[in-house]
């Protein structure tokens, strides 16, 4: 048993994580499920904030198509939420772990973290580089209640 606790993060360029999240933001702004799921692995695991785990691309894509399909045409342009990469760790050259905050916008269009009626989330993404690209291997999102709990 090792006696020294290791630091698993390595020097890294967080650019691939920022680029990955930017593609998600663009897809959200356009309510485009195909673009949103474009870099999800075939065997992706996606955990909901309510404890369910969805297995596989086809299952999560069907859910996202339904969600994005509920958005009225022409109303998605930047009106829903904003993704912000908060923390990144890169334990190997081909694995990145990131906490990403999704903040809903108020009716005014301004970001108001923790506002009543908003549904802010914090997601943990596991990205894996394969065949020259970064793929979502797993994601888990939970309600972000930091403002309510800590002010």
C-alpha positions, 0 to 999 in steps of 0.5 A, a space after each residue: 500500500 502506498 504511503 504517499 497520496 498521489 496527485 493524479 492531475 498532470 500538466 495539460 492544455 484544457 483547450 479540448 475540454 473548453 472546445 467540447 463544452 463550446 460545441 454543447 453550448 452551440 447545440 443548446 443554443 440551436 436546440 439541435 440534439 444531433 449536434 449536442 450528442 455528436 461526440 458521445 461515445 456509443 457506450 456512453 453512460 449518462 446519470 440523471 439528477 434523479 438517480 437514473 443511469 442511461 446506457 448507450 448513445 441511442 437511449 440518451 439521443 432519444 431523450 435529448 431529441 425529445 427535450 430539444 423537440 419541445 423547444 419552439 422553432 426559432 426560440 432556442 437562440 441563446 435563450 436557455 442556459 450557459 455552460 461554464 467549465 469550472 474544473 479540469 483534471 487530466 490524469 492521463 494524456 487521453 482522459 479528462 475529467 471536468 466539472 461543468 456548470 449549467 446556469 439557466 437564464 432569467 426571463 431578462 436574458 441575464 444569468 442569475 445563478 440560484 434564482 427561483 424557478 431556475 434549474 442550474 446543474 453541475 455536471 461531471 464529464 469524463 472525456 476520453 481521446 480516441 481516434 484523434 477526437 475527444 468523446 464523452 464516456 460518462 456524464 453525471 449531473 446534479 442540481 446545483 444548489 450552491 447559491 442556496 446553501 452557501 450564499 
